[in-house]
Amino acid sequence: MNGPIGFEIRARSGVCNARTGVVSTPHGTFQTPAFMPVGTKGTVKGILPAQVEATGAEILLNNTYHLLVRPGPELVSKMGGVHKFMNWHRPILTDSGGYQAYSLSDTNKVDDDGVTFKSIVDGSTIRLTPERAVEVQNLLGPDILMALDDCPPSIDPNVERPSQARLESVVKRDSGGLSARGARRSAYDHIARLDLANERTVRWLERCIRAHQRKGDQGLFGIVQGGTDLDRRRWSAERIGALDCPGFAIGGVAVGESADDIARIVRFTAPLLPDSKPRYLMGVGYERDLYEAVRAGVDMFDCVLPTRNGRNANAFTTNGQLRLRNAKYADDPSPIEVGCDCDACTPGPNGHFSRGYLRHLFMADEMLGPMLVTIHNLRHFQRFMADLRQTIASDHWSTFTTRWPVALGRAPEIPSK
């Protein structure tokens, strides 16, 4: 491979754009399509690195902004970098902080030079420019780092009802302090905001490339923006994809759009990115979203859903989610899912962990409950991706959706047995 990140396509579907492959990094390889568990602060909450690896995960994600505010990249570097710091010796990807400029929009300010944050730890001011975002990630030491991007609101409040409360503060920031309601009347121009974000994201990627000091052992990915506007997605993909990066991401997705919009954007955008390099869909998502994106030709994914939902007693299954706090599971002897080979579902010397027992753990605030459901959820997503890789090679897509009905939609909670 030329550079620290290589990508070899192993198989292609004959009926859609899906492909399988292997990404090579300084800390080993991972198979694609790949799902990356999210270890925001240098840990996948509640479980050991060895348990994360046992679920089938071959790469995980750390959050640049959160490691910047605590404990700081200089300390992580002093301790040997993120791999040694968190005792994870497989590949790691770090995001850039661009999404936090969106998600923490009520406490930051974006301008042409970068983003000014208010620290969530001590309230101090943090300035993140493209150069500083790369410097922080160079110090952290992941295999793959992401360029700083400008993530705009996906939904135009003048014509669409926002599906996320966060949009109120984002639009207020981007329209000179007006509320979303006021922005609909006057100051906020959504098309102009998308154009500005696109132009900034290209300029910032160029600055990131120039600032990158560890080109020999870290790969820098660029990010495509454009909201739900396909013309602007094309503009961004063409300009970002033309720059010298070992991989590219589709950003600004799953920030308020419907599942149908997510699929439409990804189906349009993925084929515009270089075929020979890995394509990464950021922050997605539910099984239906993953299924559609894999068929569109996406290779990498991350999302907090399996871990966050696991901590909140929501277990993923092939037919939908189980909400284990529901009283109907109090005396249910079944495992979360028959056929799952995770540590929660697989019979041990004393049998599996029952739904009734798991409900008890959550109702009693015992930390074993979130641990077990987190492990199950992570294994669920790794099993899903492994089956997708096999399906791409065989092209037997109808049998895949028979095994995974949840891939055809966000299925309702399945009944207790």
C-alpha positions in Angstrom: 0.0 0.0 0.0 1.1 3.6 -0.6 1.1 5.2 2.8 -0.2 4.0 6.2 -3.7 3.1 5.1 -4.4 0.5 2.4 -7.6 -0.9 1.0 -8.1 -4.1 -1.0 -11.5 -4.9 -2.4 -12.2 -8.7 -2.1 -15.6 -9.1 -3.6 -18.4 -7.1 -5.3 -22.1 -7.7 -5.5 -23.5 -8.2 -8.9 -26.9 -6.7 -8.1 -25.9 -3.5 -6.1 -22.9 -1.4 -5.3 -21.9 -3.4 -2.1 -18.4 -4.6 -1.8 -16.2 -6.4 0.8 -12.6 -5.6 1.5 -9.8 -5.3 4.0 -8.4 -2.0 5.3 -4.7 -2.2 6.4 -3.4 0.1 9.1 -0.3 0.4 11.3 -2.2 -1.5 14.0 -3.5 -4.3 11.9 -6.3 -4.9 9.4 -10.1 -4.8 9.6 -12.7 -6.3 7.3 -15.3 -4.2 5.5 -18.1 -3.5 5.7 -17.1 -2.7 9.3 -19.0 -1.4 12.3 -16.9 0.6 14.8 -18.0 0.7 18.4 -17.8 4.2 19.9 -15.2 4.7 22.7 -15.9 8.4 23.1 -13.5 9.1 26.0 -11.0 6.3 25.4 -13.3 3.6 26.6 -16.4 1.7 25.4 -18.5 2.4 28.4 -18.9 -0.4 30.9 -16.9 -3.2 29.3 -13.3 -4.2 29.0 -11.3 -3.8 25.7 -11.0 -7.6 25.5 -14.8 -7.9 25.8 -15.2 -5.4 22.9 -12.8 -7.4 20.8 -14.7 -10.6 21.7 -17.8 -9.2 20.1 -16.0 -9.2 16.7 -15.0 -5.5 16.6 -11.7 -5.0 14.7 -11.6 -1.2 14.9 -13.2 1.4 17.2 -13.6 5.1 17.4 -12.4 7.8 19.9 -13.7 11.3 20.1 -11.2 14.1 19.5 -13.2 16.8 21.3 -13.8 14.8 24.5 -10.1 13.7 24.7 -9.0 17.2 24.0 -10.9 18.6 27.0 -10.0 15.7 29.3 -7.3 14.4 29.8 -5.7 16.4 27.0 -3.8 15.2 23.9 -0.4 16.0 25.4 -1.0 13.7 28.3 -2.3 10.9 26.0 0.8 11.3 23.9 3.1 11.2 26.9 1.3 7.9 28.0 2.1 6.3 24.6 -0.9 7.3 22.5 -4.5 6.2 22.5 -3.7 2.5 21.8 -1.5 2.1 24.8 -3.5 4.5 26.9 -6.7 2.5 26.6 -5.1 -0.9 26.1 -6.6 -1.5 22.7 -4.0 -2.7 20.2 -6.2 -2.9 17.1 -6.9 0.0 14.7 -8.5 3.3 16.1 -10.2 6.1 14.2 -10.7 9.6 15.8 -13.3 12.1 14.6 -12.3 15.7 14.4 -14.6 17.7 16.6 -16.7 18.9 13.6 -19.8 17.1 14.8 -19.5 18.6 18.3 -19.7 22.0 16.6 -23.2 20.9 15.6 -24.2 18.9 18.6 -22.9 21.5 21.1 -24.1 24.4 19.0 -25.6 26.4 21.9 -22.1 26.8 23.5 -19.9 27.4 20.4 -19.3 29.7 17.6 -18.2 28.8 14.0 -16.3 31.1 11.7 -14.2 30.8 8.6 -11.1 30.0 10.6 -12.5 27.3 12.9 -14.7 26.7 16.0 -14.7 28.3 19.4 -16.0 25.9 22.1 -16.9 26.3 25.7 -15.4 23.4 27.6 -17.9 20.9 29.0 -15.5 20.2 31.8 -14.6 23.6 33.2 -16.2 26.2 31.0 -12.9 27.4 29.6 -12.6 28.6 26.0 -11.3 26.1 23.4 -10.3 27.1 19.9 -10.3 24.4 17.3 -9.0 25.3 13.9 -8.1 22.7 11.1 -4.5 22.9 12.2 -5.3 22.4 15.9 -7.7 19.5 15.1 -4.9 17.7 13.2 -2.3 18.5 15.9 -4.5 17.0 18.6 -5.1 13.9 16.5 -1.4 13.6 15.7 -0.7 13.7 19.4 -3.5 11.2 20.2 -2.0 8.8 17.7 -4.9 7.0 16.0 -4.4 5.1 12.7 -7.1 7.2 11.0 -7.9 10.8 11.7 -10.7 12.9 10.3 -10.4 16.4 8.9 -12.2 19.2 10.6 -15.5 19.9 8.8 -18.4 22.3 9.0 -21.6 20.3 9.7 -24.7 22.4 8.8 -28.3 21.7 9.8 -29.7 19.1 7.4 -33.2 20.4 7.4 -34.4 23.8 6.1 -36.7 25.2 8.8 -38.5 27.3 6.2 -40.0 24.3 4.5 -39.6 21.3 6.9 -40.6 20.7 10.5 -37.4 19.8 12.3 -37.3 16.4 13.9 -34.6 17.2 16.5 -34.9 19.8 19.2 -31.2 20.6 18.7 -32.0 22.2 15.3 -33.4 25.2 17.3 -30.0 26.2 18.7 -28.1 25.3 15.5 -30.3 27.6 13.4 -30.2 30.3 16.1 -26.4 30.2 15.9 -26.3 30.3 12.1 -28.9 33.1 11.7 -27.4 35.8 14.0 -29.1 34.8 17.2 -32.7 34.4 16.0 -34.8 31.5 17.1 -35.7 28.8 14.6 -39.1 30.4 14.3 -37.6 33.8 13.6 -35.1 32.3 11.2 -38.0 30.9 9.2 -39.3 34.4 8.7 -36.1 36.2 7.8 -32.4 35.7 8.5 -31.7 32.1 8.0 -30.9 31.1 4.4 -30.5 27.3 4.3 -29.1 27.0 0.8 -26.5 29.8 1.6 -25.6 27.9 4.8 -25.1 24.6 2.9 -22.9 26.4 0.4 -20.9 28.1 3.1 -20.4 24.7 4.9 -19.3 23.1 1.7 -16.8 25.8 0.9 -15.4 25.8 4.4 -15.1 22.1 4.5 -13.0 22.0 1.3 -10.7 24.8 2.6 -10.4 23.2 6.0 -9.5 19.8 4.5 -6.8 21.5 2.4 -5.4 23.1 5.6 -5.6 19.8 7.4 -3.6 18.1 4.7 -0.9 20.8 5.0 -0.9 20.6 8.8 -0.7 16.8 9.0 2.7 15.9 10.5 2.4 12.1 10.7 1.7 11.1 7.1 3.9 8.0 7.5 1.8 6.3 10.2 -1.6 8.0 10.2 -4.1 8.4 7.4 -6.3 11.5 7.1 -9.8 11.2 5.7 -11.8 14.0 4.2 -15.6 14.5 4.8 -18.4 15.3 2.3 -21.2 17.7 3.4 -24.2 19.1 1.5 -27.2 18.4 3.7 -30.2 16.8 1.9 -29.5 18.8 -1.3 -28.2 16.4 -3.9 -26.6 19.1 -6.1 -24.6 20.3 -3.1 -23.7 16.7 -2.2 -22.3 16.3 -5.7 -20.4 19.6 -5.5 -18.8 18.5 -2.2 -18.1 14.9 -3.2 -16.3 16.1 -6.4 -14.1 18.6 -4.6 -13.4 16.5 -1.5 -12.9 13.4 -3.5 -10.3 15.1 -5.7 -8.0 15.7 -2.8 -5.2 13.4 -1.8 -6.7 11.3 1.1 -6.6 7.6 1.7 -10.3 7.5 2.5 -13.5 9.6 2.5 -16.5 10.0 4.7 -20.1 11.1 4.2 -20.9 13.5 7.0 -23.9 15.5 8.0 -26.2 12.5 7.9 -28.6 11.3 10.7 -28.8 14.8 12.1 -32.6 15.2 11.7 -33.5 13.5 8.4 -35.9 10.6 8.0 -34.6 7.1 7.3 -35.7 7.5 3.7 -33.7 10.7 3.3 -30.6 9.1 4.8 -30.9 6.2 2.2 -31.5 8.7 -0.6 -28.5 10.8 0.3 -26.2 7.8 0.7 -27.3 6.1 -2.5 -26.5 9.3 -4.4 -23.3 10.2 -2.7 -21.4 7.0 -2.1 -20.8 6.2 -5.8 -19.4 9.7 -6.3 -16.4 9.0 -4.0 -13.3 7.2 -5.3 -14.0 3.5 -5.8 -10.5 2.4 -4.7 -10.7 4.0 -1.3 -12.8 3.2 1.8 -16.0 5.1 2.2 -17.2 5.9 5.7 -20.7 6.9 6.7 -20.4 8.8 10.0 -22.8 8.3 12.9 -25.2 5.7 11.3 -27.1 3.9 12.7 -30.0 1.5 12.8 -29.9 -1.8 10.9 -32.0 -0.5 8.1 -29.6 2.4 7.6 -26.6 0.2 7.6 -28.2 -2.3 5.1 -29.1 0.5 2.6 -25.7 2.1 2.9 -23.8 -1.2 2.4 -25.8 -1.8 -0.7 -24.9 1.7 -1.9 -21.2 0.9 -1.5 -20.2 2.2 2.0 -17.5 0.4 3.8 -17.3 1.8 7.4 -19.8 2.8 10.0 -19.9 4.0 13.6 -22.8 4.7 16.0 -23.5 5.0 19.7 -26.8 3.2 19.4 -25.7 -0.3 20.6 -23.8 1.0 23.6 -26.2 3.8 24.6 -29.3 1.7 24.1 -27.6 -1.1 26.0 -27.1 1.1 29.0 -30.8 2.0 28.9 -32.1 -1.6 28.8 -32.9 -1.7 25.1 -31.6 -4.8 23.4 -31.3 -5.2 19.6 -32.6 -8.4 18.0 -33.1 -9.6 14.4 -36.8 -8.6 14.7 -36.5 -5.4 16.6 -35.7 -4.0 20.0 -36.6 -5.4 23.4 -37.2 -2.8 26.1 -36.2 -4.9 29.0 -37.6 -2.6 31.7 -41.1 -3.6 30.6 -43.0 -5.6 33.3 -43.9 -8.3 30.8 -40.3 -9.5 31.0 -40.2 -9.9 34.7 -40.7 -13.7 34.6 -39.5 -14.3 31.1 -36.9 -17.2 31.1 -35.7 -16.6 27.5 -32.4 -15.2 26.6 -32.4 -11.9 24.8 -32.3 -13.8 21.5 -32.1 -17.5 20.8 -29.2 -18.1 18.4 -27.1 -15.2 19.5 -23.6 -16.3 20.6 -22.8 -13.4 22.9 -21.9 -13.8 26.6 -25.4 -12.8 27.7 -27.3 -15.2 25.4 -25.0 -18.3 25.1 -25.6 -21.0 27.7 -22.8 -21.3 30.2 -22.4 -23.8 33.0 -25.5 -22.4 34.7 -27.4 -21.5 31.5 -28.0 -18.1 29.8 -28.9 -14.8 31.4 -32.7 -14.6 31.2 -34.7 -11.5 30.2 -36.3 -11.7 33.7 -32.9 -11.5 35.4 -31.7 -8.7 33.1 -34.9 -6.7 33.9 -34.1 -7.3 37.6 -30.6 -5.9 37.2 -31.9 -2.7 35.6 -34.7 -2.2 38.1 -32.2 -2.7 40.9 -29.6 -0.3 39.3 -27.0 -3.1 39.1 -24.3 -2.3 36.7 -24.1 -5.9 35.4 -27.4 -5.2 33.4 -25.9 -2.4 31.2 -22.7 -4.4 30.8 -24.5 -7.6 29.5 -26.9 -5.7 27.2 -24.0 -3.6 25.8 -22.1 -6.8 25.0 -25.1 -8.3 23.4 -25.9 -5.2 21.3 -22.3 -4.9 20.1 -22.3 -8.6 19.2 -25.6 -8.1 17.4 -24.1 -5.4 15.1 -21.0 -7.4 14.5 -23.0 -10.5 13.5 -25.1 -8.3 11.2 -22.0 -6.9 9.5 -20.4 -10.4 9.2 -23.6 -11.7 7.6 -23.6 -8.8 5.2 -20.0 -9.6 4.2 -21.0 -13.1 3.4 -24.1 -12.0 1.5 -22.1 -9.6 -0.7 -20.0 -12.6 -1.8 -23.0 -14.8 -2.5 -25.4 -12.1 -3.7 -28.3 -14.0 -1.9 -29.9 -10.8 -0.6 -33.4 -12.3 -0.1 -32.2 -14.8 2.4 -30.4 -12.1 4.3 -33.6 -10.1 4.9 -35.3 -13.4 5.9 -32.6 -13.8 8.6 -32.6 -10.1 9.5 -36.2 -8.7 9.1 -35.1 -5.6 11.0 -33.0 -4.7 7.9 -36.2 -3.8 6.1 -37.3 -1.3 8.6 -37.2 -0.2 12.2 -39.3 -3.1 13.5 -41.6 -2.7 16.5 -40.6 -4.3 19.8 -41.0 -8.1 19.5 -43.4 -9.7 22.0 -42.4 -11.6 25.1 -42.4 -15.4 24.8 
